[in-house]
Amino acid sequence: MRFDLLIKNGRLIDPGSGRDGHFDIAVYRGHIAAVEASIPESAAASLVDANGLLVVPGLVDLHTHVYHGATYWGIEPDPVAARTGVTTWLDVGSAGAWNIIGLRDFVVRKSRARIYAYLNISGIGLTAPTWESANLGYLDVPLAIKLADANRDFVIGIKARIDVNTVGQNGVEPLRRARRVADDVGMPLMVHIAKGPPAIEEVLPFLKSGDILTHCCTGNSMRLIDAEGRPLEAARRAQDAGVIMDIGHGAGSFDFTVAEAMLSHGMRPDVISSDIHQLSVRGPMFDLPTTLSKFLTLGMSLGEVIASATSRPAAAMGLAGQVGSLAVGANADIALFRIEQGNFSFDDVFAHTRTGAQRLVCEATYLGGRLMPRVAEPPPAPWIA
Ligand SMILES: [Zn+2]
């Protein structure tokens, strides 16, 4: 057998298998075919020299918005995938029962990047900037169950945004309905937190093992730390019980001081995701590699940062060993990164700046063993100032 592609001489980091070192990696028919200390050049049709580069699984972004052209927030995934190494995208809540079929027909089928979705408990999803759960008439439990069940090939969870600017006077009722849908279809629930009411203490009891709490480092009133900067006991208990703590940086949800307080008390995010959308993609979030670089700046190790954007989100999606993995047999989604050394300024969304000495820069993105071409990104949506 002759491999289709051979990537040699890089530093391979594959958190799922525990590999971190100099390995060559070979691809055959879209899958990882071999990972060895040395594979001869003659064994492959095409050769890439990754000397000086990191070779990591294609990144898995657990919080994205890709329903472009049909929702306020959506961006086109493929141009960003090519320049950032993100090969698997989880769209969380852009679509609800009334527009999930369009997400499949108009975006998932037309994109090269792998796209999965969490169904918004509100039938209108994120068509508008917000208020999708302020009208309980949009939160039809039997209909959400029907659409989630009928689209199990790419709908893998249920999303609810719980904050005062989304639910209005409805408190945790949207969350209660989302819980019922998730339990009925046997899928995990992702809950977004921001500014209450409701209070975070009212939200956490709804979450179970395998569910995801996104915006876990929000600086808004539903934050997971107390006035002294200590993680809330209820938040720790939730994480200990298997609730996945996800960053979801976005344009309003990442506070360096909250992240620092949590890390200093030994509470670590399980997953680092971007919450990339029309407002965050032009900064200060920018993209997933920039978000990962912020956590290097906060002192997380390179290996843990890579795990937080590969094997861990893949496991949260039930796709361990298929994506976010360089194990033999996995999809040949591979990203090459350079670690740029220098003096880099990073901003959160609460007007804090931190300076870091390292930045992750994507050099190439392979999806199913094929290089994703770099293409121009479309301009902002007309409603973005
Ligand atoms: Zn989001």
Boltz pocket constraint, residues with backbone or C-beta under 6 A from the ligand:
constraints:
  - pocket:
      binder: B
      contacts: [[A, 63], [A, 64], [A, 65], [A, 92], [A, 248], [A, 250], [A, 275]]
      max_distance: 6.0
